[in-house]
Amino acid sequence: MDGKSFDVKQEQLRRLQEVFPESFAEGKVDWEKLRLTLGEELILQNERYVLNWAGKSDAFRAIQTPTTATLKPQKDQSINFDTTENIFIEGENLEVLKVLQKSYYGKIKMIYIDPPYNTGNDSFIYPDKFSESKDDYLKRIGDKDEAGYLTKEGFFRKNSKENGQYHSNWLSMMYPRLFLARNLLRDDGVIFVSIDDNEVHNLRLMINEIFGEENFVAIFPWRKRTAKSDVPFRISQDYEWIVCFAKSNLFNGSIEGNSRKYFETPDLPNRPWRIHEMTTHRTAVERPNSNFTIINPKNGDKFPVNPNAVWRITRDSFEKFYKDNRIVFPGDYEFLNISKPVLRYFKDDDEENAGEEFGFVSVSTNFPKTVGMTQDGTKDIGVLFDDKIFGFPKPVGLIEYLIQTSTSIKKSGIVLDFFAGSGTSAQAVLELNKEDGGNRKFILAQLPEKTDEESEANKAGYKTIADICKERIRRVIARIKKRMQSETQEKLALGESSSAKEIDLGFKCYTLEPSNFKIWRTDTIDTEEDLKRQMNAFVDPTRKRSEAEDMAWEIMLKSGYELTTKLEKIDAAAVSLFSIADGELLLALENITQKAIDNIIIKKPKKVIALDRLFAGNDQLKTNTALQMKDAGIEFRTI
């Protein structure tokens, strides 16, 4: 009882929706659909099959609006910062994706995300306006409040089902992120998106539009729980969905399982091999060149063809296959129980021709039980923290399976998760590398969303979700190191070799920050005085309190170098420079002299960038530097 009188309008709308449910969208009447339903002849504008929603044009504007943000290294929060290639970024993921565009365009092998499901209780960021003040911008990209954390108020907005644009808000949040994510995928890359029934229909249509319907791979049903009794309609929805799309048709899922068993034999040293059925499902009529009797050259045994399932090879190609050791006959090996010839596939063929005839193994959409359910995800994180500090995490086994599905042949590639949550994806990469000796790397992005003040996580000292994620990565690394040490000691005790393949057990931590350089903003210029004030401010383009090393990281990133590129401080004739990629790019950010310039030219970098203020009052030095660099074939510019 709310003390209000009977709402006649709402009751009428309810009754109308009962009769004409197809005429409602997001709780509102679609008058054109209602008129069509009532038999009125209408000519609909732009009538075509398309996903549309309120705010779609604004979502495109969000994609097209460039960012000036940068990433700042947090070495004290990292492990093995100078050597690791794993990355964790704390910050709003739309801005993070924009920041990564130049350095990681077309470089990500696999993306997995577990975004908000739009259940009616989610709080997430969605664009509702695109003209913003400087303060709004700083808050959006990750600037902190008085306590040092992002606030939910005014930043996260709860998208309840009573909201008039319930589905539209979710689509506006997801579309720009998925669009930018596609840019980052390699041509043979793949994306997996977890979702439940609330938005799976819209998600499929949205990714159809972004990736192309022809690049849809599959929808994997994942069992998240056992049957529940207290549910609507007395139906326990025990499954969620993982929607899979490829960047292009170059992607082929492939996973090493029990069906791929390699043998090592003395006659073929260092060339592990496996066997494969030599017959096909083609008939003699379909493939007449494969309709012949195979004769074993060693003993003359004959193997007639089955006219309903002829050989994979032809009469003409038999000799070549035999000379290349690609045919195994009954009796060639005592351990093989075969009654007819089979093909031999070598492991190096599998690795080189992943996804083609050699080495392709189909993946079922029916997950094995080993991937686990939500309760297993809770156990995974509970083992590390001895407490329930994060709700409903995905099980490590599930993410491991997806990663293995898309990276098993090379056991390498970058895995990106920009809704990182508690960090399950990072644990899956680290554990899988430990298991199979792989060299996969991860990039995780997570907003520093505050934990609830009454939560176990907050009481344990984890003030943000990002804090939980970072600590989980640290604990997983420590646990793997301990396990590896124990395994080494066991081998030594048995007199076995203790050598094991090294794996990357570290991560670089970055935070999303405003640029170290002043940004020219025309939206703040209303008068001539405003213009003069801004021009005076740009005499020195660097912001106050900007550190030289932070500027170096920003220039490196915005020059298109990856975050794992080597950056070091070197000396050039008593002048400190920053060297990127072993001297490919040199940065002068603190001071400069003619002697230092001569020394730089001797080093022969491809490019040199210097702060313009270093030449203040010495235009001759600046002019001479530009000429000397040009003569030496070095690209030179100032900022």
HELIX and SHEET records of a PDB file:
HELIX    1   1 VAL A    8  VAL A   19  1                                  12    
HELIX    2   2 PRO A   21  SER A   23  5                                   3    
HELIX    3   3 TRP A   31  THR A   37  1                                   7    
HELIX    4   4 LYS A   56  GLN A   64  1                                   9    
HELIX    5   5 LYS A   75  GLN A   77  5                                   3    
HELIX    6   6 ASN A   93  TYR A  104  1                                  12    
HELIX    7   7 LYS A  134  ILE A  141  1                                   8    
HELIX    8   8 TYR A  166  LEU A  184  1                                  19    
HELIX    9   9 VAL A  200  PHE A  211  1                                  12    
HELIX   10  10 GLU A  213  ASN A  215  5                                   3    
HELIX   11  11 PRO A  232  ARG A  234  5                                   3    
HELIX   12  12 PRO A  288  SER A  290  5                                   3    
HELIX   13  13 PHE A  318  LYS A  323  1                                   6    
HELIX   14  14 LYS A  347  GLU A  352  1                                   6    
HELIX   15  15 LYS A  369  VAL A  371  5                                   3    
HELIX   16  16 THR A  374  PHE A  385  1                                  12    
HELIX   17  17 VAL A  396  THR A  407  1                                  12    
HELIX   18  18 THR A  424  ASP A  436  1                                  13    
HELIX   19  19 GLU A  456  LYS A  459  1                                   4    
HELIX   20  20 ILE A  465  ALA A  493  1                                  29    
HELIX   21  21 THR A  522  THR A  524  5                                   3    
HELIX   22  22 GLU A  528  ALA A  537  1                                  10    
HELIX   23  23 ALA A  548  LYS A  558  1                                  11    
HELIX   24  24 GLN A  594  LYS A  603  1                                  10    
HELIX   25  25 ASP A  612  PHE A  615  5                                   4    
HELIX   26  26 ASP A  619  ASP A  631  1                                  13    
SHEET    1   A 2 PHE A  24  ALA A  25  0                                        
SHEET    2   A 2 LYS A  28  VAL A  29 -1                                        
SHEET    1   B 9 THR A  70  PRO A  73  0                                        
SHEET    2   B 9 LYS A 508  GLU A 513 -1                                        
SHEET    3   B 9 ILE A  87  GLU A  90  1                                        
SHEET    4   B 9 ASN A 439  GLN A 446  1                                        
SHEET    5   B 9 SER A 412  ASP A 417  1                                        
SHEET    6   B 9 ILE A 108  ILE A 113  1                                        
SHEET    7   B 9 LEU A 185  ILE A 195  1                                        
SHEET    8   B 9 TYR A 239  ALA A 246 -1                                        
SHEET    9   B 9 PHE A 216  ARG A 223 -1                                        
SHEET    1   C 2 SER A 123  PHE A 124  0                                        
SHEET    2   C 2 ARG A 157  LYS A 158 -1                                        
SHEET    1   D 3 TRP A 273  GLU A 277  0                                        
SHEET    2   D 3 VAL A 342  PHE A 346 -1                                        
SHEET    3   D 3 ILE A 327  VAL A 328 -1                                        
SHEET    1   E 2 ILE A 294  ILE A 295  0                                        
SHEET    2   E 2 LYS A 302  PHE A 303 -1                                        
SHEET    1   F 5 LEU A 567  ALA A 572  0                                        
SHEET    2   F 5 VAL A 575  ILE A 580 -1                                        
SHEET    3   F 5 LEU A 585  ALA A 588 -1                                        
SHEET    4   F 5 LYS A 607  ALA A 610  1                                        
SHEET    5   F 5 GLU A 635  THR A 638  1                                        
END                                                                             
